Amino acid sequence: MPTVRARLEAEGVTVVWLPLGLDAKSYELVADFDDASITAGGVQVTTKTVRNAAAVVHRRWRLSPPLAPVGLTLEGDPEQFGQREWTASLDYALWLWSHSESVVPWGNLPGRTHGRMTLCRLARESGLRVPPTALATRHSRAIPRPAVTKAIATNESVYEDVYFPTTRLSSEDLERLMAERSPCPNLVQKAIAAPLEVRVVYSFGNVGAVALRRTDGNSPVDIRYAPCVVRSPWRLSDAISARLRDLAARACLSLYTADFVIDEAGEYWVVDVTPEGCLGGLDDEEQTLVTSYVEGIREVAYAPSVSISA
């Protein structure tokens, strides 16, 4: 790449070269649903930089920067977790730049990713409400409050059966995220006060939902770890179901789960979308989620074949 760069610059072409193979500590990354900025090697590339470019050449010889330690209090392998978080963060920034409305030609478009930021951004494009969400190695004063943090990659595993849970951030946590550079990007999402949560499964056009109601006031933010939860079937409106189908088309997914919270005004907010969502742990006694999952597959499996004769 340096040889190509030298040739172009010798011909008077301005080249902005962002290296993607440096040590993780060399990077500063900030991104939300509209903009992304990566700084490395004394070079900063933003969404505006890409939009104003004549062309973008994407040549990535590593999946992510080298392994970086992450200050987790959980047992397990934080380095592998940090690797996935860096990969998901860089994938999202590149995808967002290429996904913009700009007509800038890319020599090699980044592949479609199914990270949390990408799927939540596509959910917003489908007309669903999504809380303000950002990821960064160092957050700004514009950080949403109150806030929660969660894994950036949809693979939340830290070690065997240990997962990184959605966690409410204290005022001290938020101040630290703004004052210190983290060795790995952190995702922060505005916390929505909601008495009701809904887990949705989308399966080949079929949609099923289960309402989750807490019966204790001091349970963890991540409802998967709440000790007292009442589960019951939930009917989604036709409008919400249509937007979920639109999301499936935009994300090129035939199977996924989505988590909604319903605030006191009755508004639905998508707080998570994942292609590897769990079913059994949050399903009700009637197995609404599993049944919807199976029915979607069955409808495809037993759909009549169409033959065209000349």
N, C-alpha and C positions, 0 to 999 in steps of 0.2 A: 504493500500500500504506500509506503514512503516514496518509492520510485514513481508510482503513478501520480502521487501528489506533487513531486518535484517537476514532473513533465508538465502538468497542468498549470502550476504556478509560473513556470518559465514562459508559458504562453499567455500569461496575464489573467488566468482564471483564479478567482478567490476560492480557496478550499478551507472549509472548517472540518478538521479531522478530530473525531471523538474516539479515543481508543477504548475498546471494550474488553481488554485482557489484562488490566492492571490489578494490583492487589485491592481487595475490597475497601481498605481504609483510604484509598485514593479517591473514592467517589462521594459526592453529595447528590442526593436524589430527593426531589419533591414532586408530588403528583396528586391531582384530584380528578374529577370527572371531565374537566375541560382543558387542563393544561398539564404539561410535564416538563421538568427541567432536570438535566443531568450535567454535573460538572466533574471533570476529571482531567488531569494533566494540564491544568491551567486553561482549559477550554470549557465553555458552557454552551450547551445546546438546549433550546427551548422549543415549545410548539411554534412560536413566532419565527424562530430561526428556520425551521423546516418549511413553514408556509411561504417564506420569502426566498427559498432556495430555487435554483433552476432545475436541480436534479438531486436525488438522494441515492447514494450507493451504500448498501447495507452488506457488509462482509464481516460476519461474526464468527470468529474461529474458536470461541469458547462459549459454552452454554451460560456461564456466569463468571464473576470474579472468583478467585480461589476461596477456599473455605474461610469463613469468618466466625469467631466466637460470638455467642449471643448471651447476654446477661440474664439467663432464665433461672428461676428458682426451682424449676421442675427437675426431677431426676431424668437421666436419659442422655441423648446425644445432641446437644445444642448446636454442634457444628453442622451436622446434616440438616437440621431444621433451618439454620441460617443460610445454608446453601440454597435450599428451596425458596426461602423468602427473597433472597437476592435474585434468583432466577425469575420468580413471579413478578417482582418489581420491575426489572429491566424489560421483561417481555411485555408488561403492560405499557410502559412508557413508549416503547417502539411501536406497539400496536396502536396506541392513541395517536401518535404522530402520523402513522399511515392511514388511520381511520378518519382523519380530519376532512373537511369539505374541500380542502385545497386540491388542485389538479396537478400538483408537483409529481413528476414521474419518479418512481422508485426502480432502481436497477434490480432489486430483489426484495419483494414485499415480505415483511416478517410474517411468520405463520400465525394463524388464528389461535388465540390462547383461551383457556377456560378458567382463568384466575378469578378471584372474587371481584377485583376492581373492574375487570372487563365485563363480567356478567351483570354486575350491578349497573354499570354504565349502559349496557344494552337494555336492561330492564327499564331504565329511565327513558330511553329512546322509544320503548314500547308503550309509554304513557303511564307507567307505574311510578308511584312516589317512592323515592329513595332518600334516606337521610344524608346530609352532607358528610362526605367521607374523604379522607386524605391519607396518603402514606408519605413518609419522609424519614431521612436520617436525622434531621433536626426540624422540628415543627415550628411554625410561626405563631405570632400572637392571634392569628385568625383561627386557631384551633377551636373546633366546636365544643361547647360545654352545655350540660354535662356530657361526658363522653365514655365510650367503651373502646377496648382494643381487642383485636382478634387476629388470627393468622392471616397472612396475605395469600399464601398458597392454599388451595382447597384441601391439600393433604396436611392435616393438623398434627400428625403423629410426631412425637418427640422421641418416644422409645416404647416399643411393644404396645401396651394398652394405655400408655400415658399420652394425653393430648393437650394441646394448648387451648384452653377454654376462652370463650368470650368473657372479658373481665371489666368491671367498672373501674375507671381511673379516678384516683383521688386528686385533689388540688395539687398536692405535692408531686404526684406522678406527672401531671400536666406541666408543671413548672420545670421538672427535670427534662422532659421531652423537648422543651423549648430552649433550655439552657445548655444541654449537652448533646454532642453528636453521638448517635447510637451506632454501634458497629454493624447493625443490620437495620434496614428500614422498619418503621413501626406503622401499622395501620390504626387510624383513629376514626371513629364514627360517632356522630351525635346520637346520644341515647334518647330514645323516645319513651316517655312515660306511657305505659300501656297495661291495662288490666288483663288483656287477652292476647294470646299468641296463636298463630295458625301455621301448621306445617302442611305444605302442599306437595303432592307428587304429580309430575307430568309424565305420562307414558304414551307415546305415539298418538297424541291428540286427546287422550283421555285424562281427565283431571279429577283428583280426589283430595279431600282436605280433612284435617282433624284439628279441633280447637283444643288449646292447652290452657288450663286455668290453674293458677297457683292457689294453694289453700293456706300458705304461710307467708308472712310478710318479710321475712329475713332470709329467704333462700337465695342461692347464687344467681347472678345475672344470666348465666348460661342455663337455660331451662332443662337441658339434658342432665344436669347435676342437681336439680332441685328435688328434695326428698318427697314433697307432697304436691302432686299434680293430678288434676282431674282431666281425663281425655274423653272427647266425644266427637261424633261426626259433625262436620261443618259444611254448609252449603255456600259456595261462592256465587257471586252475581255473574250474570252472563258477560258483563263488561270486563270484569277481572279475568274471567276464563279466556276471553278473546285476547286480552293483552298477554296472558301467559302463552297462548299459542303463537302470538306474534314474536314473543321473546324466543321461543323455540326455533322459529324460522330464522331470526337474526343471528342466533348463536349456533345454528346448525346442530341442534341437540334434539334427540327424540326421547331422551330420558333425563330428568333432572328433578331436584327438589328445590323448593323456595320457602323461606321463612318470612312470614308477615307478622307485624305487630299492629294491633288495632287500637288507636288512641281513644281518649275519652270522647272525642267528637265523632267517632265512628269511621275515621279515615284509615285506610290501609297503607302501611309502609313496608316495603321490601327491605329487609335488613341483611339478607343473605340469599345467594343462589349457588348451588353446587351440583356438578354432574355426578358426584359420588355421595349424595345425601343418604343418611341412615333412615330406615323405615321402622324396623321392629322396636327400637328403643322408645319411640314416641307414638307408636300406633295405639289405637283404642282396642277395646275388647272385641269389637266386630271386625278388626283388621281392615279398616277402611283403606289405609294407605297401601297395604300389600295387595288387597283386592283390586284397587284401581291400577296398580302397577301391572298385575297379571292380566287384567282385562284389556289394557292397551296393547300388550304383546299378543294376546289371543286374537284381537280384532285384526291385527296385521297378519298373523299366521294363518287365519282362516278366511282372509279376504279372497273373494273370487278372482282368479287370474283373468287377464284380458288378452285375447289374442287378436291380431290384425291379419287378415288374409288379403291377398292382392286381388 
